Amino acid sequence: MSAPAGADLAKLGTADAKTFHSPKERSVRKTLPAAKGKAAANATAQGAESVAAGNPELGLVLDATSESAHGIELRAQVVSVAGATLKITYDWGDGTTDGTDAYPGQEVSLKHTYAEVGEYNVKVTVTDAVNQAEVVNELPLSTLGSDFTPYAPTRLLDTRDGTGAPRGMVQAYSSAKIKIAGTGKIPAGVTAVALNVTATNTSNPGHVTVFPGGTTRPTTSNVNFVAAQTVPNMVIVPVGKDGTVELYNGSWTAIDLIADITGYFTRTAASGYTPITPVRAVDTRSGQGAPQGQVGGRKTIGVQLGGWYVPNNATAVALNVTVTNPREDGHLTAYPSGQQAPNTSNVNFKAKQTVANSVIVPVGADGKVNIFNGAWAGTDVIVDVVGYYSPDSSGAFMAMAPLRRLDTRSWGQGPMYARGYIWMPMSTQDPGITGVVLNTTVTNTKQDGFLSVAPDPNTWDDYDNGTKVFPARPTASTLNWTAGTTVPNMVQASTGTTGIVDFWNQSWDTTDLIVDMFGYYDTK
């Protein structure tokens, strides 16, 4: 089954495109030494005797747009009364330079890609060798993408005890607002934040929508729940201009909300993201990556990731953590090794329940993360690695307005086939986009099952020409469900080498699938 083609992702992140301007009046002029030899000969050839001496109007007007995660387009308008060919030199502020020729009145446009996101001071010089004149104009600018900084798991909101907001349940169709920028060690310039959001004490079905403070609430959802259910979900959400994010209660009765931070994004060079094809690192049922047997009540296992599944310099990892066969109610907490277990939670479960949640967690100095079982009885734990953040990774986060990419309840082709998959073009025309941030939700589930999300080895042409091969069925899970439930989970999906992502129904009956997109990672 094929999902409808989406918009060009490279353009979706430009809603926040920044523009920069430096007028001619900021041009600084200097006189060059008298032209000699070849320069003097050029003066006659180009008719310099007919222009104003010294080209007194020589100047530059600079305009730039940050149009991708790492890239900018710079337009230099040459102001000159001379007819001679002029030389323009670009110092991009990152140790690299370019040069080109221009004519009076010409606008020259160049694009440049920075290796690191951040703020740069571009210096543009126009030289009129014939008239021994030169001017320089400078333009401070910044890239559009954001890098990730891990943050020790910390509770920012708990309406049950008044952490981060007035104590008391969030009323029906109302929001709780969290201050992000300037809280703790989070800087004022934060652009987005990674939160684990939990809805609890629910008395009726509903959903939670997380969105930038001070903006219009989108129609998408991040957490879906039923009565008496406690449900967490990972969220990467842009921070509003007022430095806040809002959590909206879409139920007709009050609920409690909890939000734990595990990292944030800024337009300052830090850690980029590298997605990988999901790989299973731990399965206590078989003894893979950990001792075989359930993680005991109130016990912790260490998971070695650095040097095995991610580089040794990885600062954080993106995981999908699943609990199965729990003997009683409880929760799991993921945290970096070498630290005490925080009072946060990543996966909440009931006895005998299989449930998964996306996790972003800092990596300890020894390359390990710890998984703590907060129940008083044992449970099996599964850990799949889906990506990592590191100083060497170039994938910068590009936030976008939430976009519904798929809803099989209304797309006209019906629910997902049992044991089938839907392929979705994500970045087939832009290889710089290596990963996408999605919220996947299954509903109208008929039998127990799980959803897998993985890159597709086929190209769009393979599907169009009928030359596709059937992809290998993934073994890693993104979310797990039991019959009759609605289950969401965030996924940071790799777009692989073809820009197509597959969604697999690993159940023996049909299910509906909803896919909402919240951003992507761009290396260019």
DRENDOFI-650164 format. One line per 4 residues: number of its first residue (from 1); for each residue z, x, y of C-alpha. Coordinates in nm, 3 decimals. Each point is the difference from the previous one (the first is absolute). Last residue first. Layout:
NUM> Z,X,Y  ...
END
This chain:
524> 0.432,2.262,2.040  0.256,-0.013,-0.280  0.071,-0.372,0.031  0.279,-0.191,-0.172
520> -0.011,-0.379,0.017  0.174,-0.299,0.150  0.155,-0.342,-0.058  -0.229,-0.168,-0.255
516> 0.087,-0.327,-0.174  -0.107,-0.070,-0.358  0.072,-0.334,-0.170  -0.054,-0.044,-0.375
512> -0.004,-0.312,-0.215  0.073,0.031,-0.370  -0.186,-0.063,-0.324  0.134,0.059,-0.349
508> 0.048,0.296,-0.236  0.150,0.211,0.277  -0.096,0.344,0.132  -0.188,-0.148,0.295
504> -0.158,0.312,0.149  -0.075,0.061,0.368  -0.266,0.266,0.057  -0.053,0.206,0.318
500> -0.339,0.122,0.122  -0.052,0.289,0.245  -0.205,0.198,-0.252  0.196,0.323,-0.043
496> 0.344,-0.155,-0.032  0.106,-0.278,0.238  0.365,0.073,-0.082  0.231,-0.297,0.033
492> 0.328,-0.007,0.188  0.143,-0.314,-0.159  0.248,-0.253,0.136  0.134,-0.254,-0.244
488> 0.004,-0.379,-0.017  0.102,-0.235,-0.288  -0.048,-0.376,-0.039  0.149,-0.123,-0.329
484> -0.120,-0.254,-0.257  -0.034,0.241,-0.292  0.184,0.327,0.049  -0.126,0.268,0.232
480> -0.040,0.374,0.038  -0.137,0.195,0.296  -0.198,0.320,0.049  -0.017,0.110,-0.362
476> -0.131,0.326,-0.148  -0.212,-0.021,-0.317  -0.337,-0.036,0.166  -0.299,-0.138,-0.198
472> -0.284,0.250,0.005  -0.277,-0.131,0.220  -0.292,-0.191,-0.157  -0.311,0.194,0.097
468> -0.223,-0.113,0.283  -0.380,0.019,-0.016  -0.073,-0.362,0.104  -0.179,0.109,0.316
464> 0.247,-0.159,0.244  0.305,0.103,-0.203  -0.116,0.361,-0.030  -0.116,-0.009,0.363
460> 0.355,-0.090,0.109  0.119,0.309,-0.182  0.183,0.005,-0.333  0.309,0.210,-0.081
456> 0.233,-0.274,0.136  0.332,0.099,0.155  0.315,-0.162,-0.145  0.221,-0.307,0.039
452> 0.178,-0.142,-0.306  0.159,-0.345,-0.014  0.249,-0.103,-0.267  0.045,-0.278,-0.251
448> 0.199,-0.301,-0.114  -0.208,-0.313,-0.044  -0.145,-0.272,0.225  0.049,0.154,0.347
444> -0.082,-0.234,0.288  0.081,0.289,0.233  -0.059,0.374,0.023  0.055,0.185,0.328
440> -0.139,0.336,0.111  0.100,0.157,0.331  -0.236,0.279,0.091  0.002,0.343,0.162
436> -0.334,0.174,-0.056  -0.091,0.353,-0.110  -0.259,0.274,0.040  -0.190,-0.102,0.312
432> -0.207,0.306,0.094  -0.263,-0.108,-0.254  -0.119,-0.270,0.242  -0.282,-0.220,-0.125
428> 0.160,-0.127,-0.322  0.339,-0.038,0.165  0.164,-0.308,-0.149  -0.243,-0.167,-0.241
424> 0.201,-0.228,-0.235  -0.035,-0.018,-0.375  0.174,-0.289,-0.177  0.127,0.060,-0.352
420> 0.028,-0.180,-0.333  0.269,-0.020,-0.268  0.020,-0.376,0.060  -0.247,-0.095,0.272
416> 0.122,-0.005,0.358  0.016,-0.346,0.156  -0.299,-0.205,0.117  -0.333,0.117,0.138
412> 0.005,-0.209,0.321  0.205,0.234,0.221  0.285,-0.247,0.060  0.270,0.059,-0.261
408> -0.145,0.346,-0.066  0.134,0.120,0.334  -0.150,0.331,0.106  -0.019,0.237,0.295
404> 0.262,-0.164,0.223  0.031,0.227,0.301  0.318,0.118,0.169  -0.080,0.154,0.341
400> -0.060,0.368,-0.056  0.200,0.318,-0.036  -0.184,0.326,-0.063  0.210,0.248,-0.194
396> -0.117,0.361,-0.011  -0.133,0.149,-0.324  -0.013,0.377,0.054  0.243,0.115,-0.268
392> 0.115,0.361,0.038  0.329,-0.092,0.174  0.078,-0.232,-0.294  0.022,-0.371,-0.085
388> -0.059,-0.120,-0.356  -0.194,-0.250,-0.208  0.006,-0.267,-0.274  0.270,0.134,-0.235
384> 0.114,-0.247,-0.269  0.368,-0.025,-0.094  0.130,-0.217,-0.286  0.371,-0.076,-0.053
380> 0.179,-0.158,-0.295  0.336,-0.163,0.068  0.366,0.058,-0.082  0.309,-0.191,0.107
376> 0.223,0.004,0.309  -0.302,-0.033,0.230  -0.071,0.242,0.285  -0.237,0.214,-0.204
372> -0.072,0.306,0.213  -0.342,0.169,0.002  -0.001,0.353,0.138  -0.292,0.185,0.153
368> -0.088,0.358,-0.085  -0.206,0.280,0.154  0.296,0.242,0.018  0.034,-0.046,0.378
364> 0.025,-0.375,-0.052  -0.298,-0.230,0.043  0.014,-0.282,0.256  -0.061,-0.353,-0.136
360> -0.276,-0.256,0.041  0.045,-0.277,-0.258  -0.220,-0.288,-0.118  0.189,-0.254,-0.206
356> -0.006,-0.116,-0.359  0.175,-0.272,-0.200  0.061,-0.068,-0.369  0.295,-0.240,-0.040
352> 0.238,-0.005,-0.298  0.303,-0.021,0.232  -0.101,-0.048,0.362  -0.152,0.267,0.219
348> -0.001,0.162,0.343  -0.224,0.305,0.056  0.022,0.232,0.300  0.365,-0.012,0.104
344> 0.200,0.158,0.282  0.364,0.111,0.005  -0.110,0.364,-0.022  0.039,0.218,-0.311
340> 0.142,0.335,0.106  -0.250,0.274,0.069  -0.138,0.301,-0.189  -0.277,-0.204,-0.157
336> -0.189,-0.236,0.230  0.063,-0.376,-0.039  -0.111,-0.292,-0.214  0.248,-0.289,-0.043
332> -0.027,-0.249,-0.285  0.168,-0.343,-0.004  0.212,-0.222,-0.216  0.022,-0.305,-0.225
328> 0.074,0.059,-0.370  -0.151,0.156,-0.314  -0.312,0.118,0.174  -0.305,0.007,-0.232
324> -0.239,0.114,0.273  0.028,0.167,0.339  -0.316,0.119,0.174  -0.042,0.259,0.275
320> -0.338,0.046,0.168  0.010,0.325,0.186  -0.115,0.155,0.326  0.147,0.347,0.035
316> 0.160,0.189,0.286  0.007,0.354,0.144  -0.249,0.152,-0.242  0.018,0.380,0.023
312> 0.017,0.054,-0.376  -0.320,-0.198,-0.045  0.009,-0.340,-0.178  -0.010,-0.101,-0.368
308> 0.154,0.309,-0.155  0.091,0.260,0.263  0.217,-0.249,0.188  0.058,-0.314,-0.209
304> 0.309,0.070,-0.211  0.187,-0.331,-0.044  0.380,0.007,-0.003  0.182,-0.280,-0.179
300> 0.308,-0.177,0.135  0.276,-0.211,-0.159  0.190,-0.307,0.126  -0.084,-0.175,-0.328
296> -0.192,0.223,-0.235  -0.369,0.084,0.036  -0.148,-0.134,-0.322  -0.120,0.226,-0.275
292> -0.231,0.297,-0.032  0.101,0.283,0.231  -0.230,0.023,0.303  -0.362,0.088,0.079
288> -0.133,-0.203,-0.295  0.285,-0.094,-0.233  -0.181,-0.297,-0.150  0.199,-0.289,0.145
284> 0.120,0.222,0.284  -0.348,0.004,0.150  -0.042,0.256,0.276  -0.296,0.174,0.168
280> -0.278,-0.254,-0.055  -0.309,0.080,0.207  -0.166,-0.215,0.266  -0.330,0.152,0.119
276> 0.109,0.207,0.296  0.050,-0.064,0.370  0.054,0.295,0.238  0.194,-0.074,0.318
272> 0.062,0.215,0.308  0.334,0.158,0.085  0.096,0.111,0.353  -0.235,0.044,0.296
268> 0.104,-0.238,0.276  -0.151,-0.344,0.054  0.303,-0.153,-0.171  0.075,-0.172,-0.332
264> 0.336,-0.091,-0.154  0.201,0.047,-0.318  0.231,-0.155,-0.261  0.147,-0.287,0.203
260> 0.205,-0.278,-0.160  -0.032,-0.367,0.102  0.220,-0.289,-0.117  -0.050,-0.369,0.075
256> 0.221,-0.301,-0.068  -0.158,-0.345,-0.028  0.004,-0.332,0.191  -0.197,-0.305,-0.115
252> -0.359,-0.117,0.059  -0.131,0.337,-0.113  -0.235,0.227,0.198  0.278,0.231,0.120
248> -0.159,0.247,0.240  0.098,0.367,0.010  -0.079,0.160,0.336  -0.065,0.364,0.084
244> 0.127,0.181,0.308  -0.083,0.286,0.240  -0.099,-0.226,0.291  -0.364,0.102,-0.050
240> 0.027,-0.141,-0.352  0.044,0.219,-0.306  -0.280,-0.014,-0.256  0.102,-0.110,-0.351
236> 0.012,0.175,-0.336  0.184,-0.237,-0.233  0.164,0.044,-0.340  0.115,-0.319,-0.169
232> 0.337,-0.138,-0.107  0.075,-0.341,-0.157  0.335,-0.169,-0.061  -0.057,-0.347,-0.148
228> 0.225,-0.307,0.025  -0.294,-0.220,0.106  -0.341,0.160,-0.017  -0.131,0.311,0.171
224> -0.305,0.165,0.160  0.027,0.322,0.201  -0.275,0.154,0.215  -0.194,-0.301,0.133
220> -0.323,-0.046,0.196  -0.055,-0.257,0.276  0.069,0.252,0.275  0.281,-0.035,0.258
216> -0.125,0.061,0.351  0.147,0.317,0.147  0.332,0.083,0.170  0.141,0.189,-0.296
212> -0.255,0.128,-0.249  -0.018,-0.208,-0.321  0.192,-0.080,-0.320  -0.065,-0.339,-0.159
208> 0.256,-0.137,-0.246  -0.075,-0.280,-0.246  0.134,-0.330,-0.124  0.152,-0.192,-0.289
204> 0.341,-0.162,0.055  0.365,0.110,-0.012  -0.048,0.371,0.060  0.309,0.217,0.011
200> -0.226,0.307,0.004  -0.321,0.131,0.158  -0.046,0.377,-0.021  -0.216,0.227,0.216
196> -0.054,0.366,-0.092  -0.130,0.150,0.320  -0.259,0.263,0.091  -0.045,0.016,0.378
192> -0.290,0.010,0.242  -0.087,0.152,0.340  0.321,0.188,0.086  -0.011,0.150,0.349
188> 0.369,-0.058,0.077  0.109,0.223,-0.284  0.194,-0.114,-0.312  0.310,0.219,-0.033
184> 0.243,-0.292,0.010  -0.174,-0.289,0.174  -0.221,0.115,0.287  -0.300,-0.206,-0.107
180> 0.090,-0.242,-0.281  0.194,-0.292,0.151  -0.010,-0.282,-0.252  -0.080,-0.364,0.088
176> 0.099,-0.289,-0.225  -0.243,-0.290,0.011  0.007,-0.379,-0.025  -0.184,-0.258,-0.210
172> 0.323,-0.101,-0.175  0.308,0.183,0.125  0.074,0.364,-0.066  0.348,0.009,-0.153
168> 0.295,0.130,0.197  0.128,0.321,0.153  -0.184,0.094,0.318  -0.260,0.269,-0.065
164> -0.020,0.366,-0.108  0.284,-0.026,-0.252  0.175,-0.336,0.050  0.163,-0.030,-0.343
160> -0.225,-0.245,-0.187  -0.284,0.048,0.250  -0.062,0.346,-0.136  -0.239,0.212,0.203
156> -0.054,0.372,0.053  0.125,0.126,-0.338  -0.088,0.366,-0.049  -0.206,0.183,-0.261
152> -0.024,0.360,0.129  -0.302,0.004,0.228  -0.337,0.152,-0.089  -0.237,0.075,0.292
148> -0.354,-0.131,-0.034  -0.304,0.081,0.210  -0.179,-0.238,0.236  -0.367,-0.044,0.087
144> -0.138,-0.067,0.349  -0.036,0.351,0.140  0.137,0.096,0.338  -0.140,0.099,0.339
140> 0.062,0.232,0.295  -0.324,0.055,0.196  -0.077,0.315,0.199  -0.283,0.065,0.246
136> -0.144,0.343,0.075  -0.264,0.089,0.257  -0.242,0.290,0.030  -0.234,0.126,0.271
132> -0.213,0.316,0.024  -0.294,-0.204,0.127  -0.236,0.096,-0.280  0.280,0.034,-0.256
128> 0.103,-0.366,0.043  0.289,-0.027,-0.249  0.173,-0.317,-0.121  0.342,0.045,-0.165
124> 0.185,-0.258,-0.210  0.368,0.045,-0.094  0.152,-0.238,-0.255  0.379,-0.028,-0.014
120> 0.115,-0.128,-0.338  0.254,-0.250,-0.133  0.043,-0.054,-0.373  -0.177,-0.051,-0.331
116> -0.091,0.318,-0.184  -0.338,0.142,-0.103  -0.157,-0.142,0.314  -0.346,-0.156,-0.015
112> -0.230,0.030,0.301  -0.282,-0.215,0.131  -0.227,0.098,0.288  -0.164,-0.205,0.274
108> -0.186,0.155,0.294  -0.060,-0.212,0.307  -0.281,0.144,0.215  0.012,-0.011,0.379
104> -0.110,0.361,0.035  -0.136,0.133,-0.329  0.194,0.110,-0.306  0.026,0.285,-0.248
100> 0.253,0.014,-0.285  0.312,0.182,-0.113  0.280,-0.054,-0.248  0.350,0.144,-0.039
96> 0.282,0.013,-0.255  0.362,0.114,0.042  0.149,-0.349,-0.011  -0.029,-0.083,0.371
92> -0.359,-0.118,-0.025  -0.142,0.272,0.227  -0.345,-0.134,0.088  -0.263,0.203,0.183
88> -0.281,-0.155,0.207  -0.292,0.212,0.129  -0.221,-0.131,0.280  -0.378,-0.008,0.026
84> -0.104,0.026,0.364  -0.094,-0.294,0.218  0.304,0.026,0.222  0.172,-0.296,0.164
80> 0.258,-0.021,-0.279  0.239,-0.246,-0.164  -0.001,0.039,-0.381  0.151,-0.292,-0.194
76> 0.191,0.124,-0.307  0.058,-0.254,-0.277  0.253,0.088,-0.271  0.017,-0.183,-0.333
72> 0.321,0.048,-0.198  0.082,0.046,-0.366  0.314,0.044,-0.209  0.092,-0.359,-0.088
68> -0.316,-0.148,0.150  -0.137,-0.100,0.340  0.218,0.185,0.247  -0.213,-0.066,0.308
64> -0.079,0.250,0.272  -0.121,0.003,0.359  -0.053,0.307,0.219  -0.168,0.015,0.341
60> -0.115,0.351,0.087  -0.087,0.176,0.325  -0.260,0.195,0.201  -0.035,-0.148,0.347
56> 0.006,0.341,0.180  -0.302,0.136,-0.192  0.049,0.357,0.133  -0.281,-0.033,0.249
52> -0.153,-0.346,-0.009  -0.311,-0.006,-0.213  -0.355,0.101,0.088  0.044,0.372,-0.059
48> 0.115,-0.082,-0.353  -0.354,-0.071,-0.100  0.058,0.041,-0.371  -0.215,0.308,-0.052
44> 0.128,0.166,0.318  0.364,-0.041,-0.097  -0.075,0.099,-0.358  -0.099,0.345,0.116
40> 0.335,0.039,0.171  0.182,-0.101,-0.319  -0.206,0.251,-0.198  0.100,0.293,0.221
36> 0.296,-0.084,0.213  0.173,-0.313,0.124  0.275,0.063,0.253  0.350,-0.033,-0.151
32> 0.104,-0.360,-0.069  0.166,-0.229,0.250  0.280,-0.234,-0.117  0.042,-0.373,0.001
28> 0.272,-0.223,-0.147  -0.112,-0.349,-0.099  0.273,-0.259,0.048  -0.202,-0.183,0.262
24> -0.276,-0.057,-0.255  0.219,-0.254,-0.181  0.199,0.054,-0.324  0.007,-0.293,-0.241
20> 0.154,-0.081,-0.340  -0.049,-0.293,-0.236  0.217,-0.089,-0.299  -0.122,-0.211,-0.289
16> 0.267,-0.254,-0.100  -0.254,-0.251,-0.130  -0.178,0.302,-0.146  0.160,-0.028,-0.341
12> -0.246,-0.260,-0.128  -0.303,0.207,0.093  0.023,0.260,-0.277  0.080,-0.283,-0.240
8> -0.351,-0.143,0.033  0.060,-0.368,-0.066  0.058,-0.138,-0.345  -0.233,-0.067,-0.290
4> 0.091,-0.309,-0.196  0.189,0.071,-0.323  -0.207,0.059,-0.312  0.085,-0.131,-0.345
END
